[in-house]
Amino acid sequence: MTPGVDIDGLHARLAAQGVAVLLAPTHQPWGLRECLIAGPAGHRQRLCAQAPEAREATGPAT
């Protein structure tokens, strides 16, 4: 997890480049904003960052 990453913006850039998106950016109950992509070889990567409302409640991630 990387603090301050714009998951929605990253998702949009990757999708525009033709990356297979398996899960669009989604708020998870555990306070993360996540999306799931697949590379050309089928390897899956989950991209996540602390959800904005979670950052406001807890302060910046360290």
C-alpha positions in Angstrom: 0.0 0.0 0.0 1.3 3.4 -0.9 0.0 6.4 1.0 -1.6 9.2 -1.1 -1.8 7.3 -4.4 -4.8 8.2 -6.6 -6.1 4.7 -7.3 -8.9 6.1 -9.6 -6.4 8.1 -11.7 -4.0 5.2 -11.9 -6.8 2.9 -12.9 -7.9 5.3 -15.7 -4.3 5.6 -17.1 -3.8 1.8 -17.1 -7.2 1.1 -18.6 -6.5 3.7 -21.4 -3.3 1.8 -22.1 -5.3 -1.4 -22.6 -4.4 -3.1 -19.3 -7.0 -5.7 -18.3 -9.0 -4.5 -15.3 -10.5 -7.3 -13.2 -11.9 -5.1 -10.5 -12.6 -1.4 -10.9 -11.6 0.9 -8.0 -13.7 -0.1 -5.0 -14.0 1.1 -1.4 -13.3 -1.9 0.8 -14.8 -2.2 4.4 -11.2 -2.3 5.8 -10.5 1.3 4.7 -8.7 0.8 1.4 -9.6 1.8 -2.1 -8.5 -1.1 -4.4 -8.5 -2.2 -8.0 -7.3 -5.4 -9.6 -5.5 -5.6 -12.9 -3.9 -8.4 -15.0 -0.7 -8.2 -17.0 -0.2 -9.8 -20.5 1.0 -13.0 -18.9 -2.1 -13.2 -16.7 -0.3 -12.1 -13.4 -2.7 -10.3 -11.2 -1.8 -7.2 -9.2 -4.0 -5.6 -6.6 -3.4 -1.8 -6.4 -4.5 -0.2 -3.2 -4.3 3.0 -1.1 -5.9 4.2 2.1 -9.4 5.5 1.2 -9.7 9.3 1.5 -12.2 9.2 4.3 -10.0 6.8 6.2 -7.1 9.1 5.8 -9.2 12.0 7.2 -10.2 9.9 10.2 -6.8 8.5 11.1 -4.4 11.0 9.7 -1.7 10.3 7.0 -0.2 6.9 6.8 3.4 6.5 7.9 
